[in-house]
């Protein structure tokens, strides 16, 4: 949503956003119900953040970008939080080092929940009495804040999974029953090339990195109708995939050797039996499930091994835009990718974020949001690769065909997988 454009029916929008705000804020806290107090503080590596920090940072975002500029007589809950819970907004002030977030025992978990309540009350009060001259900006920023918190719900679960995996006793976040299904044989669908449009059309919410809508040229291509399975990836491992430098990008080869990678993250080899760590604890590796927690380097190497390639983000979006947004999302409660048991083009949405071969760069004519909010996406358009489609811990309403996620090519603690493509 463009923060510069006016809206119609601000009262109705305020009521709708007030309901959404309450639902999203409550869902974040519901995801923390299985946690013990000690779990809220853990940060097992620099890439993850403690659950307590997610709760506080999303609250800081609303306070900083909505309440402070627009709510008259708003009382800042604690001046120190502007430093503690700013993530990376250089123009908003200083911030506590990311890698040291797990060293903060104070403020306590209960104090963070009081902070959330304080900000929630102020946000609802602001929506009830919108300042006339700034109503449009308030509503646009409120929607951005809601989507921002929804992103952090996914990050929170990703980080909890990594924190629990780091623990030798491998704790269980939530017991979820696993459905056993047979995977369909991989099939291929062919798509004609030509000049197509991708990017958001400006109707409804979008992040700035999804805009503007623009034309791009596609060659004829084929796309696999499902994600690559664990069994298929095991064949890559058995064929010496992690020992064959000809399959790897140079930086990927360096990464897997310096980090001693021999399998996807969360895979455990017990004798001849593979297991995997899930949010339900250690489980036998289901050969039919899509392979998860791959880095871009691993996804790319597998594709080379299979004489295929990864799709471009334009190819992916061109196909996905014709399909309904349905799949295995956070709302299903599985918190784990599921077997593709139905024939036809499937799993484009949900289950796993799909690596594309596209670098995360600006679209032609891209303009970041004005002011500090311009740091939200644009500053990361270097050294990252695009993923598409959402995953099993993504909220379904959060995803669009145009949604561009991005991670560094060596990252793999997110729920990431791969779909194969090839030139026709």
N, C-alpha and C positions, 0 to 999 in steps of 0.2 A: 504494500500500500504506500503510495506516494504521500509523504508527510506534507506536501505543499497543496494537495488538492482538497477541496471542500467536500463535505458529506451532506446528504439530505437526511432529515428525520433524526436529528441528534438525540432527542429524548428516547426514541425507540432503540437507537444504537447503544445508548448508555445503559439502558435496562438489559439489553442482550449481553453486552460486555460485562456488566456486573454479575450476571449469572455465570457466564463463562469463567470469569475471574475466580469466583468462589469455587467452581467445580475443579479448575486446574490447580488452584492452591491446595485444595483438600486432597486431590489425587497425589500430589507430591508427598504430602505428609502420610497418606495411606501406604505409599511405597516404603516408608521408613518403619512401619509397624513391626515387621519381623526383626528389626535390629535391636540389639542391646545397646545400652548407653556407650559401652566401650567401642562398639562398631562405628559410631558416628565420628570418631576422631582419627581413625586409621588412614594413613596414606602410604601405600606400599611401594610406590615409585613416583617419580616426578610427573609422569603423565596423568596420573589419577588424582582426584581430590577427595577429601573426607566428605561423607554425607552431610555433616554439619556445615561444611563450607558451601555446598550446593544450596542448602536451605537458606543460608544467610546471603549468599551472592545474589540469588534471584530476587530476594527482598530488597537488597541494596539497589538493584537495577530499577525497580519501581520507585523507590524513594528518590534516587538521584535524577532520573530522567522524567518523572511525572510529578511527584509531590513537591520537590524543592522548587522547580520552576513555575508550577501552576496552582498549588494549593495554598491559599492565604492562611497565615497563622499556623502553618504546619510546624510541629515541634520535632526536631531531629531526635531520634531515639538515643543515639550515642555517637558523638562526634568521631570517636576512634574507628567506627565501622567503615567510614569512607576510605580509610587506608587498608583495613584488614580484608575487606570483601570486594574491593575493586579487582577485577580480573586482569585486564590488560589495556584499559582505556587511559592512554597517556595524557590526553587532553582533559581528563576528569580529575587528575591528581596523581599522587603516588600510590603504589600498591605493594602489599607484602609479597615476598618472593614465592612463586608458585610451588617450588620444590620443598618449601618449608611449612606448608599449610598444616601438615599433620603434627607439627610441634606445638600447636596452640591448644592448650587445655582450656583456656578461657578466651572468650565467654563460653559459659557452659551450654549444654544442649537445651536445658530448660530456658535459659536466657535467650537463646536464639528463637525458640518458639514464642516467647513473649514479644520479641522484636517483630516476628511475622504477624502476630496478632495486631500489634500497634499499627503497622503499615497497612494491613488489610482493612482495618477500620477507617483509616484515613483515605484509602483509595475509594471505598464504597461511599464515603461522605462526599468526596470530590465528584463522583459520578452522579450523585443525587442533586448537586447544585453546581453544574458546570459553569465556569466563567464564560460568558457569551463570546468574547473576542478570541478566546483560545480553545473553544470547544472542539474544533476540528483537529487541532494538534493533539489535544489530550486524548481523544478517542483513537487517533492513529497510533500514538505511542502506547496506549493501553493495549491495543491489539498486538503490537510488537512485543510488549512485555509478556503477554500471555503466551505467545509463540516461543519466546525466549525461555520461559519457564518450562514449557513442554519439551523443548530440546534438552533441558537439564534433567528432566525425569529419565530420559534415555541414558544420559551421561552418568547419572547417579547409579543406575543398575549396572552399567558397564563397569563402573569403578568398584562397586561392591563385589562384583564377580571377581575382579582382579585381586582385590584386597583379601577375599576369602581364599582364593587359590594360593596366595602367598603364604597363608597359614598352613603349617604341616598337617594339622588335623582336618583340613578341608571342610570347613563348616557348611551347613545347608542354610541357604537363605529362605527358601520356601519349597516344600515338597509338592511336586506337580507330577501327576501320572503321565507316563509316556505311552502314546498310541503307536502300536506296531503296524506298519503298512508296507506294502511292496511298492518299490519305486517303478515308475513307468520307464520303458526303454527311451533313451534320448532320441528325439526326432528333431528335424530341422524345418524351419519355415523361411521361405524366400521373399525378399522385399525388393521392389523396384527402386532404383535410384531416381535422382532428379533434384530440382530445387524445392526445398521444403522450408517451412517456418518452424522455428523452435523459440523457446523463451516465453515468459509470462505475458499475457495480453492486457494486463492492467485491471482486469475485472476481479474484485476481491483481493484478499491479502496475498502478498508475496514478499520475499526478501529482495533487497536491492540487487543481489548477484544473479537473480533469475531474469532480470530485465536488461535491455529492452528486447521485445520480440523482434526477430530478424530472420533473414533468409540465409540458408546454407546449402551447399551442394553435397548430395550423397551419391555414391556409386551403388550399383546393385550389390546386395549383401544377403547373407543368410544368418539366422540367429537360432541358437539351440532353444528348444521349447521348455527347458527347465535348467536349474542350477546343477553344477557338477556335484556328484555324491561323494560320501566318504569312501565308498568302495572304489570308485574311479580314482580318487586321489591316492588311495593306498597302492594302486597299481603304479602310479608315478613314483612313489617312495620305493617300492620294490624294484623298480627299474633303475634305481640309483639316482633318482631325480635331484637329490640334495648333494650329490657328489659329482655332477656333470657340469663343468663350468660353461660349456657351450649353450646351455639352456638359460643362462642367467645374464641379466644386465650386469655391467661391471660393479655398480654400487650394490646391487643385490647379492652378488657373489661375495663381496667384501662383508656385507651385513650378516649373511647366514654363517659365515666362517668365524667372524669375530664374536658373534652371539651364540654360536654352537647350536643353531637351529637344525633339527633333523625331522621335524613334523610340525603341524599347525600348533598354535598356542592352545593350551588346555588338553592336549593329547598326552596320555601317559601309557608307556609301554610296560606291561607286566608280563614278562616272558614272551609268549607268542600271542598274547591277548592284548589288544588295545582298549584303553578306557579313555573317557574324557570327563573333564570337570565341567559341571553345569551349575546353574543357580539352585538346582536340587541336589548338589553334591556330586560325588563320583558315580558315573554310570558306565555300563558297557558301551563301547562305540557301536552305534547303529550304522551298519554299512549303507543303509538306504537313505539316511538323512543327508541333506546338503552339507558339504564340508564348510566349516565356519572358522572364523578368526584367522584369516589369511592376510598377510601383507600384500601390497601391490606386487612386490617382487615375486612372491610365491605364486600368485594368480597368473602373472605374466609368464613365469617359467613353466607352469603346467600347460598353459595354452600353447607355448612353443613346442613342448614335448608331444602334444597331441596334434601338431601341425595345424593349429588354429590360431586365433588371436582373441583379444578382448574387444568388445564393441566400443565404438566411440559413444560419447554421451549424446551426440545428435542422433545416431542410429537408435540408441536406447529410447530416447524421448519420442522420436517419430513413431516407434512401435507402441510404446506404453500409452501415448496420448489417445489411442483408439480403444483402450480397455478401461473397464470400471476399476476404481480403486478398491480392491478387495483382496484379502489375504490374511496371513497370520501376523497380527499386530499385537500391541500391548494389551488391547482389550480382550484378546482371547485367553489371557492368563497363562499361556504355555511357557512364556519366557525362554523359548528355545525354538530353533528352526524345525519345521516339520517335513515329513516325506512328501514328495510330489507324487501323489497316488492317482491323480486324474490326468487323462490324456489332453493334449492340446497345449497351447502356449500358456504357461503358468509361472507363478512365483515372481513375476515382474514387480509386484508390490508385496511388501512384507517378507517375512522369514529372514533374509539377509540383505544388507547393503551390497550392491553389485559394483565391483571395480570396473571402471571404464579405462580405456587407454588415453583419455583426454586429460591434459594438464588443467589445473584450476586457474584459469585466466579470465579477464573481463570480456564480456560480450562486446561487439562493436557498438559504440555509443553509450557504454556503461557510465553511469554517474552514481557515486556513493551517496548515501543519505547526508544531509547537511550537518555540519557541526560534529560534535563528539560521536554521534551515532554512525557517522561515516566509518568509524573504526570497527564496526560490527563484523563486516565481511571483507571489505576491499583490501585491507592491509595484509591479508593472508594470501593474496593472489600471486604466490611465488613458492615453488618447491613443494606443491601439493598436487594430488590427483583427485579426480572427481569420482564419486560413488553415487549411485542412484537407487531409488525404489523403497527405502525404508527397511525396517527389520522387525523382528519379533518383540522388541521392546520400544518400538516407535508407536506413538499414538496415531491411529488411523486418520483422524481429521487433520493431522499435521502434514500429511503427505499430498503432493501434487505431482503430476507428470513432469513439471518443470523444476521441481525441487533439486537443488544442487548441494550435496554434501561433499566434504573434502577432508582428506587426511594426508599426512606425509606417507610416502611409499613404504616406509619400514613399519608403520603403525599396524597393529593387529589385535589390540585388546577390544576393539569395537566388534560388533556382530557383522562381519564382512565375509562375502563369498564371491563366487565367480560364475558367470555365464559365458559360454563360448560363442564366438562369431567367426565368420570367414567371408572372404570375397566370393562373389558368385561366379 
